[in-house]
Amino acid sequence: MQLKLNKIVTLIMKPSLINNIEFADKNLEIAGNIDADNCERLVEIISKSTQNVANIRYKLTGASKKLRLPSLHLSINAKLPVLCQRCLEEMSLDFALELDYVISDTAPSEVEESDEIDWLEASQEMDLTELIEDELLIAMPIAPMHETDCLKTSLQSGEKPNPFAVLKGKFK
């Protein structure tokens, strides 16, 4: 019962700020949604559409110790509206991220060599929203584009056809 009570207290206090070592040591768990408007850097990238609303869900779990250090596991599922850089039409990017962290005052050498585990500095007030925003920004493609061909763009008035396309038809 004590463990469940701790989970509730963590949620009631301020869910975006956690003591990450205590959270990991007690194997606590927190899950919820984040409003994209609370992520200042992410808001600059996503599309401001009323059709597709940004949806960010997360689950943070204190995990068994990795590398003899307190650890956390973070799952992020997000759907973010962005503009396709090819056709400039809105599209949706889906993210399903699974991340593992170890917590200590200094970065362990084993983490620097690993692609599977990241390091978080020990903190009594780690901002969970900021961590999730950071991970989404890292996962975001530099130039998002539709996976399949975008809608064909038609010539606008005043545009000239490609001269090589004209010649292509003449020499068959």
ChimeraX attribute file (.defattr): number of C-alpha atoms within 10 A of each C-alpha:
attribute: neighborCount
match mode: 1-to-1
recipient: residues
	/A:1	5
	/A:2	7
	/A:3	12
	/A:4	11
	/A:5	10
	/A:6	15
	/A:7	16
	/A:8	15
	/A:9	12
	/A:10	19
	/A:11	17
	/A:12	9
	/A:13	10
	/A:14	11
	/A:15	16
	/A:16	16
	/A:17	17
	/A:18	18
	/A:19	14
	/A:20	25
	/A:21	23
	/A:22	15
	/A:23	23
	/A:24	23
	/A:25	16
	/A:26	16
	/A:27	19
	/A:28	20
	/A:29	22
	/A:30	16
	/A:31	15
	/A:32	12
	/A:33	14
	/A:34	19
	/A:35	12
	/A:36	19
	/A:37	11
	/A:38	12
	/A:39	15
	/A:40	11
	/A:41	14
	/A:42	17
	/A:43	15
	/A:44	10
	/A:45	14
	/A:46	19
	/A:47	21
	/A:48	15
	/A:49	11
	/A:50	8
	/A:51	9
	/A:52	15
	/A:53	16
	/A:54	22
	/A:55	15
	/A:56	20
	/A:57	16
	/A:58	20
	/A:59	15
	/A:60	21
	/A:61	19
	/A:62	23
	/A:63	21
	/A:64	16
	/A:65	16
	/A:66	14
	/A:67	13
	/A:68	9
	/A:69	16
	/A:70	23
	/A:71	27
	/A:72	29
	/A:73	18
	/A:74	22
	/A:75	17
	/A:76	20
	/A:77	17
	/A:78	21
	/A:79	16
	/A:80	23
	/A:81	22
	/A:82	22
	/A:83	20
	/A:84	19
	/A:85	14
	/A:86	13
	/A:87	14
	/A:88	12
	/A:89	14
	/A:90	19
	/A:91	18
	/A:92	20
	/A:93	19
	/A:94	14
	/A:95	15
	/A:96	14
	/A:97	15
	/A:98	13
	/A:99	15
	/A:100	19
	/A:101	22
	/A:102	26
	/A:103	24
	/A:104	17
	/A:105	10
	/A:106	10
	/A:107	14
	/A:108	15
	/A:109	8
	/A:110	11
	/A:111	15
	/A:112	11
	/A:113	10
	/A:114	9
	/A:115	7
	/A:116	10
	/A:117	19
	/A:118	19
	/A:119	19
	/A:120	20
	/A:121	15
	/A:122	17
	/A:123	16
	/A:124	13
	/A:125	12
	/A:126	17
	/A:127	16
	/A:128	18
	/A:129	18
	/A:130	16
	/A:131	14
	/A:132	21
	/A:133	20
	/A:134	15
	/A:135	14
	/A:136	20
	/A:137	14
	/A:138	10
	/A:139	12
	/A:140	16
	/A:141	10
	/A:142	9
	/A:143	10
	/A:144	16
	/A:145	21
	/A:146	17
	/A:147	7
	/A:148	6
	/A:149	9
	/A:150	13
	/A:151	10
	/A:152	7
	/A:153	7
	/A:154	7
	/A:155	9
	/A:156	7
	/A:157	6
	/A:158	6
	/A:159	8
	/A:160	8
	/A:161	9
	/A:162	8
	/A:163	8
	/A:164	8
	/A:165	9
	/A:166	10
	/A:167	10
	/A:168	9
	/A:169	8
	/A:170	7
	/A:171	6
	/A:172	5
